[in-house]
Amino acid sequence: MSDVDTGTRTKVKVKTERPRLHKVILLNDDYTPREFVVLVLKAVFRMSEDQALRVMMTAHRRGACVVAVYTKDVAESKATEATELGRTKGYPLMFTTEPEE
Ligand code: TYC
């Protein structure tokens, strides 16, 4: 039996989507010293003194500031590491994460 070739082909298109990035957000509080926030931003997020000061002051004035964006795993581990640094000193310093739109 001979099959009829309709000339129809199914093309498989491979679509690779980039992983969604997650923001690390610094939250303001009334107790953590400004210099300590700057120190943590420099140590964990490799910021310069200048960058760290700007981010700290933005969170201080507006309540929160986006620190950086990373893949989910990196964002979560950096937020935890930075929050832990505050805890070791008894400060309520808080970093959270959220997915980028
Ligand atoms: N508001 C704190 C103070 O006046 C400093 C501070 C800034 C704390 C930013 C947290 O995310 C923060 N000592």
Backbone and ligand atoms as CSV (ligand in chain L), in Angstrom:
chain,resi,resn,atom,element,x,y,z
A,1,MET,N,N,0.849,-1.219,0.000
A,1,MET,CA,C,0.000,0.000,0.000
A,1,MET,C,C,0.863,1.239,0.000
A,2,SER,N,N,0.595,2.143,-0.886
A,2,SER,CA,C,1.418,3.346,-0.919
A,2,SER,C,C,0.722,4.505,-0.227
A,3,ASP,N,N,1.481,5.151,0.675
A,3,ASP,CA,C,0.935,6.307,1.390
A,3,ASP,C,C,0.951,7.527,0.489
A,4,VAL,N,N,-0.004,8.409,0.714
A,4,VAL,CA,C,-0.048,9.648,-0.061
A,4,VAL,C,C,0.711,10.726,0.689
A,5,ASP,N,N,1.666,11.274,0.044
A,5,ASP,CA,C,2.423,12.365,0.679
A,5,ASP,C,C,1.694,13.676,0.432
A,6,THR,N,N,1.167,14.241,1.504
A,6,THR,CA,C,0.414,15.495,1.365
A,6,THR,C,C,1.341,16.705,1.341
A,7,GLY,N,N,2.593,16.458,1.623
A,7,GLY,CA,C,3.557,17.568,1.630
A,7,GLY,C,C,3.454,18.410,2.886
A,8,THR,N,N,2.665,17.891,3.840
A,8,THR,CA,C,2.505,18.638,5.090
A,8,THR,C,C,3.589,18.247,6.083
A,9,ARG,N,N,4.239,19.213,6.635
A,9,ARG,CA,C,5.298,18.943,7.619
A,9,ARG,C,C,4.987,19.678,8.929
A,10,THR,N,N,5.322,19.040,10.011
A,10,THR,CA,C,5.157,19.702,11.300
A,10,THR,C,C,6.516,20.253,11.708
A,11,LYS,N,N,6.568,21.548,11.883
A,11,LYS,CA,C,7.829,22.168,12.296
A,11,LYS,C,C,7.826,22.376,13.801
A,12,VAL,N,N,8.840,21.856,14.441
A,12,VAL,CA,C,8.936,22.041,15.896
A,12,VAL,C,C,9.836,23.233,16.161
A,13,LYS,N,N,9.241,24.231,16.763
A,13,LYS,CA,C,10.031,25.419,17.070
A,13,LYS,C,C,10.415,25.404,18.548
A,14,VAL,N,N,11.684,25.375,18.813
A,14,VAL,CA,C,12.133,25.354,20.202
A,14,VAL,C,C,12.254,26.789,20.702
A,15,LYS,N,N,11.488,27.063,21.750
A,15,LYS,CA,C,11.501,28.414,22.308
A,15,LYS,C,C,12.102,28.372,23.701
A,16,THR,N,N,13.216,29.010,23.876
A,16,THR,CA,C,13.821,29.029,25.205
A,16,THR,C,C,13.484,30.365,25.854
A,17,GLU,N,N,12.823,30.303,26.996
A,17,GLU,CA,C,12.504,31.547,27.693
A,17,GLU,C,C,13.565,31.830,28.742
A,18,ARG,N,N,13.902,33.095,28.863
A,18,ARG,CA,C,14.857,33.482,29.897
A,18,ARG,C,C,14.210,33.301,31.257
A,19,PRO,N,N,15.007,32.883,32.256
A,19,PRO,CA,C,14.419,32.757,33.593
A,19,PRO,C,C,13.995,34.130,34.093
A,20,ARG,N,N,12.861,34.176,34.777
A,20,ARG,CA,C,12.381,35.444,35.333
A,20,ARG,C,C,13.348,35.930,36.399
A,21,LEU,N,N,13.616,37.208,36.398
A,21,LEU,CA,C,14.529,37.747,37.404
A,21,LEU,C,C,13.741,38.197,38.632
A,22,HIS,N,N,14.436,38.169,39.756
A,22,HIS,CA,C,13.799,38.574,41.012
A,22,HIS,C,C,14.529,39.761,41.632
A,23,LYS,N,N,13.738,40.691,42.158
A,23,LYS,CA,C,14.315,41.882,42.778
A,23,LYS,C,C,14.624,41.606,44.242
A,24,VAL,N,N,15.725,42.169,44.714
A,24,VAL,CA,C,16.008,42.159,46.151
A,24,VAL,C,C,15.633,43.558,46.633
A,25,ILE,N,N,14.790,43.628,47.642
A,25,ILE,CA,C,14.304,44.913,48.157
A,25,ILE,C,C,14.744,45.139,49.600
A,26,LEU,N,N,15.283,46.313,49.835
A,26,LEU,CA,C,15.702,46.708,51.178
A,26,LEU,C,C,14.564,47.495,51.828
A,27,LEU,N,N,14.191,47.093,53.047
A,27,LEU,CA,C,13.103,47.781,53.755
A,27,LEU,C,C,13.676,48.673,54.855
A,28,ASN,N,N,13.080,49.821,55.025
A,28,ASN,CA,C,13.534,50.724,56.083
A,28,ASN,C,C,13.043,50.239,57.448
A,29,ASP,N,N,13.772,50.603,58.491
A,29,ASP,CA,C,13.303,50.391,59.863
A,29,ASP,C,C,13.875,51.535,60.691
A,30,ASP,N,N,13.426,51.648,61.932
A,30,ASP,CA,C,13.844,52.784,62.763
A,30,ASP,C,C,15.079,52.521,63.610
A,31,TYR,N,N,15.624,51.317,63.586
A,31,TYR,CA,C,16.681,50.961,64.533
A,31,TYR,C,C,18.059,50.657,63.958
A,32,THR,N,N,18.103,50.088,62.757
A,32,THR,CA,C,19.416,49.736,62.203
A,32,THR,C,C,20.205,51.000,61.873
A,33,PRO,N,N,21.452,51.104,62.374
A,33,PRO,CA,C,22.249,52.287,62.050
A,33,PRO,C,C,22.525,52.391,60.542
A,34,ARG,N,N,22.508,53.614,60.044
A,34,ARG,CA,C,22.753,53.842,58.604
A,34,ARG,C,C,24.060,53.221,58.137
A,35,GLU,N,N,25.120,53.398,58.940
A,35,GLU,CA,C,26.438,52.884,58.541
A,35,GLU,C,C,26.423,51.364,58.420
A,36,PHE,N,N,25.604,50.713,59.255
A,36,PHE,CA,C,25.548,49.257,59.184
A,36,PHE,C,C,24.852,48.810,57.893
A,37,VAL,N,N,23.806,49.525,57.492
A,37,VAL,CA,C,23.098,49.198,56.249
A,37,VAL,C,C,24.071,49.325,55.071
A,38,VAL,N,N,24.863,50.388,55.089
A,38,VAL,CA,C,25.850,50.631,54.022
A,38,VAL,C,C,26.871,49.495,53.983
A,39,LEU,N,N,27.331,49.091,55.173
A,39,LEU,CA,C,28.309,48.010,55.267
A,39,LEU,C,C,27.771,46.707,54.662
A,40,VAL,N,N,26.513,46.384,54.967
A,40,VAL,CA,C,25.890,45.163,54.455
A,40,VAL,C,C,25.723,45.238,52.931
A,41,LEU,N,N,25.296,46.386,52.426
A,41,LEU,CA,C,25.114,46.544,50.975
A,41,LEU,C,C,26.444,46.366,50.243
A,42,LYS,N,N,27.512,46.875,50.821
A,42,LYS,CA,C,28.837,46.743,50.208
A,42,LYS,C,C,29.319,45.299,50.251
A,43,ALA,N,N,29.094,44.648,51.388
A,43,ALA,CA,C,29.606,43.280,51.562
A,43,ALA,C,C,28.834,42.251,50.748
A,44,VAL,N,N,27.502,42.327,50.782
A,44,VAL,CA,C,26.690,41.277,50.149
A,44,VAL,C,C,26.407,41.564,48.671
A,45,PHE,N,N,26.243,42.856,48.337
A,45,PHE,CA,C,25.857,43.190,46.959
A,45,PHE,C,C,26.970,43.860,46.169
A,46,ARG,N,N,28.176,43.849,46.762
A,46,ARG,CA,C,29.383,44.367,46.091
A,46,ARG,C,C,29.193,45.789,45.564
A,47,MET,N,N,28.554,46.635,46.371
A,47,MET,CA,C,28.357,48.028,45.959
A,47,MET,C,C,29.511,48.893,46.428
A,48,SER,N,N,29.690,49.996,45.733
A,48,SER,CA,C,30.673,50.995,46.162
A,48,SER,C,C,30.038,51.763,47.321
A,49,GLU,N,N,30.843,52.513,48.043
A,49,GLU,CA,C,30.356,53.339,49.151
A,49,GLU,C,C,29.232,54.258,48.652
A,50,ASP,N,N,29.481,54.856,47.504
A,50,ASP,CA,C,28.543,55.798,46.899
A,50,ASP,C,C,27.192,55.169,46.575
A,51,GLN,N,N,27.235,54.035,45.892
A,51,GLN,CA,C,26.011,53.302,45.530
A,51,GLN,C,C,25.252,52.879,46.783
A,52,ALA,N,N,26.003,52.347,47.750
A,52,ALA,CA,C,25.387,51.851,48.985
A,52,ALA,C,C,24.701,52.988,49.744
A,53,LEU,N,N,25.350,54.142,49.788
A,53,LEU,CA,C,24.764,55.315,50.454
A,53,LEU,C,C,23.459,55.742,49.794
A,54,ARG,N,N,23.456,55.763,48.470
A,54,ARG,CA,C,22.248,56.154,47.733
A,54,ARG,C,C,21.093,55.207,47.998
A,55,VAL,N,N,21.375,53.900,47.921
A,55,VAL,CA,C,20.331,52.891,48.133
A,55,VAL,C,C,19.807,52.970,49.573
A,56,MET,N,N,20.718,53.094,50.542
A,56,MET,CA,C,20.316,53.182,51.950
A,56,MET,C,C,19.434,54.419,52.175
A,57,MET,N,N,19.844,55.559,51.632
A,57,MET,CA,C,19.082,56.797,51.829
A,57,MET,C,C,17.722,56.752,51.131
A,58,THR,N,N,17.652,56.067,49.985
A,58,THR,CA,C,16.367,55.931,49.287
A,58,THR,C,C,15.406,55.100,50.138
A,59,ALA,N,N,15.901,53.994,50.697
A,59,ALA,CA,C,15.049,53.162,51.570
A,59,ALA,C,C,14.654,53.955,52.817
A,60,HIS,N,N,15.588,54.709,53.357
A,60,HIS,CA,C,15.343,55.512,54.558
A,60,HIS,C,C,14.232,56.537,54.310
A,61,ARG,N,N,14.263,57.184,53.149
A,61,ARG,CA,C,13.292,58.238,52.841
A,61,ARG,C,C,11.964,57.713,52.329
A,62,ARG,N,N,12.019,56.665,51.508
A,62,ARG,CA,C,10.789,56.201,50.841
A,62,ARG,C,C,10.196,54.934,51.444
A,63,GLY,N,N,10.948,54.288,52.345
A,63,GLY,CA,C,10.427,53.080,52.992
A,63,GLY,C,C,10.991,51.793,52.434
A,64,ALA,N,N,11.408,51.837,51.158
A,64,ALA,CA,C,11.973,50.644,50.525
A,64,ALA,C,C,12.773,51.057,49.298
A,65,CYS,N,N,13.692,50.186,48.872
A,65,CYS,CA,C,14.479,50.458,47.663
A,65,CYS,C,C,14.918,49.149,47.021
A,66,VAL,N,N,14.818,49.080,45.699
A,66,VAL,CA,C,15.305,47.902,44.979
A,66,VAL,C,C,16.830,47.950,45.011
A,67,VAL,N,N,17.426,46.871,45.460
A,67,VAL,CA,C,18.887,46.807,45.583
A,67,VAL,C,C,19.515,46.281,44.290
A,68,ALA,N,N,18.960,45.173,43.769
A,68,ALA,CA,C,19.503,44.543,42.569
A,68,ALA,C,C,18.527,43.496,42.049
A,69,VAL,N,N,18.765,42.974,40.851
A,69,VAL,CA,C,17.975,41.860,40.327
A,69,VAL,C,C,18.888,40.688,39.996
A,70,TYR,N,N,18.400,39.497,40.309
A,70,TYR,CA,C,19.163,38.260,40.089
A,70,TYR,C,C,18.179,37.158,39.710
A,71,THR,N,N,18.716,35.983,39.414
A,71,THR,CA,C,17.855,34.816,39.256
A,71,THR,C,C,17.278,34.521,40.645
A,72,LYS,N,N,16.182,33.773,40.701
A,72,LYS,CA,C,15.455,33.532,41.956
A,72,LYS,C,C,16.372,33.035,43.082
A,73,ASP,N,N,17.148,32.008,42.792
A,73,ASP,CA,C,18.022,31.416,43.819
A,73,ASP,C,C,19.002,32.417,44.400
A,74,VAL,N,N,19.664,33.163,43.518
A,74,VAL,CA,C,20.665,34.131,43.965
A,74,VAL,C,C,20.004,35.246,44.769
A,75,ALA,N,N,18.852,35.752,44.269
A,75,ALA,CA,C,18.138,36.826,44.977
A,75,ALA,C,C,17.756,36.369,46.380
A,76,GLU,N,N,17.221,35.167,46.485
A,76,GLU,CA,C,16.783,34.673,47.794
A,76,GLU,C,C,17.944,34.443,48.743
A,77,SER,N,N,19.054,33.890,48.235
A,77,SER,CA,C,20.165,33.629,49.161
A,77,SER,C,C,20.839,34.922,49.599
A,78,LYS,N,N,20.908,35.904,48.706
A,78,LYS,CA,C,21.523,37.184,49.085
A,78,LYS,C,C,20.644,37.935,50.086
A,79,ALA,N,N,19.325,37.894,49.875
A,79,ALA,CA,C,18.401,38.557,50.806
A,79,ALA,C,C,18.498,37.914,52.192
A,80,THR,N,N,18.594,36.596,52.221
A,80,THR,CA,C,18.718,35.880,53.506
A,80,THR,C,C,20.042,36.222,54.177
A,81,GLU,N,N,21.118,36.183,53.413
A,81,GLU,CA,C,22.452,36.472,53.950
A,81,GLU,C,C,22.497,37.884,54.551
A,82,ALA,N,N,21.950,38.851,53.818
A,82,ALA,CA,C,21.971,40.248,54.280
A,82,ALA,C,C,21.095,40.441,55.519
A,83,THR,N,N,19.926,39.800,55.543
A,83,THR,CA,C,19.028,39.899,56.696
A,83,THR,C,C,19.683,39.245,57.920
A,84,GLU,N,N,20.360,38.114,57.693
A,84,GLU,CA,C,21.060,37.403,58.767
A,84,GLU,C,C,22.158,38.258,59.394
A,85,LEU,N,N,22.871,39.016,58.561
A,85,LEU,CA,C,23.948,39.888,59.070
A,85,LEU,C,C,23.382,40.875,60.092
A,86,GLY,N,N,22.209,41.419,59.804
A,86,GLY,CA,C,21.551,42.325,60.745
A,86,GLY,C,C,21.169,41.605,62.029
A,87,ARG,N,N,20.644,40.402,61.871
A,87,ARG,CA,C,20.217,39.615,63.037
A,87,ARG,C,C,21.362,39.324,63.992
A,88,THR,N,N,22.545,39.063,63.439
A,88,THR,CA,C,23.703,38.759,64.301
A,88,THR,C,C,24.025,39.940,65.213
A,89,LYS,N,N,23.607,41.142,64.806
A,89,LYS,CA,C,23.852,42.348,65.611
A,89,LYS,C,C,22.603,42.762,66.388
A,90,GLY,N,N,21.536,41.996,66.219
A,90,GLY,CA,C,20.295,42.314,66.917
A,90,GLY,C,C,19.483,43.408,66.238
A,91,TYR,N,N,19.767,43.676,64.961
A,91,TYR,CA,C,19.022,44.699,64.218
A,91,TYR,C,C,17.870,44.076,63.428
A,92,PRO,N,N,16.772,44.837,63.236
A,92,PRO,CA,C,15.630,44.309,62.483
A,92,PRO,C,C,15.761,44.506,60.967
A,93,LEU,N,N,16.974,44.743,60.496
A,93,LEU,CA,C,17.224,44.983,59.062
A,93,LEU,C,C,16.600,43.869,58.229
A,94,MET,N,N,15.879,44.271,57.169
A,94,MET,CA,C,15.114,43.294,56.385
A,94,MET,C,C,15.261,43.470,54.877
A,95,PHE,N,N,15.581,42.360,54.220
A,95,PHE,CA,C,15.648,42.316,52.752
A,95,PHE,C,C,14.614,41.285,52.293
A,96,THR,N,N,13.828,41.643,51.286
A,96,THR,CA,C,12.848,40.691,50.735
A,96,THR,C,C,13.111,40.518,49.242
A,97,THR,N,N,12.400,39.596,48.620
A,97,THR,CA,C,12.528,39.416,47.159
A,97,THR,C,C,11.139,39.389,46.538
A,98,GLU,N,N,11.073,39.769,45.275
A,98,GLU,CA,C,9.820,39.601,44.518
A,98,GLU,C,C,10.140,39.487,43.036
A,99,PRO,N,N,9.347,38.688,42.301
A,99,PRO,CA,C,9.621,38.516,40.875
A,99,PRO,C,C,9.405,39.808,40.094
A,100,GLU,N,N,10.231,39.998,39.097
A,100,GLU,CA,C,10.085,41.165,38.213
A,100,GLU,C,C,8.906,40.921,37.285
A,101,GLU,N,N,8.224,41.987,36.911
A,101,GLU,CA,C,7.073,41.861,35.994
A,101,GLU,C,C,7.525,41.259,34.675
L,1,TYC,N1,N,16.150,54.404,59.257
L,1,TYC,C1,C,17.401,53.959,59.854
L,1,TYC,C2,C,17.887,55.003,60.852
L,1,TYC,O1,O,17.413,56.119,60.843
L,1,TYC,C3,C,18.483,53.699,58.783
L,1,TYC,C4,C,18.043,52.707,57.772
L,1,TYC,C5,C,18.050,53.039,56.426
L,1,TYC,C6,C,17.604,51.446,58.149
L,1,TYC,C7,C,17.630,52.135,55.448
L,1,TYC,C8,C,17.192,50.509,57.202
L,1,TYC,O2,O,16.793,49.982,54.906
L,1,TYC,C9,C,17.196,50.869,55.837
L,1,TYC,N2,N,18.841,54.635,61.689
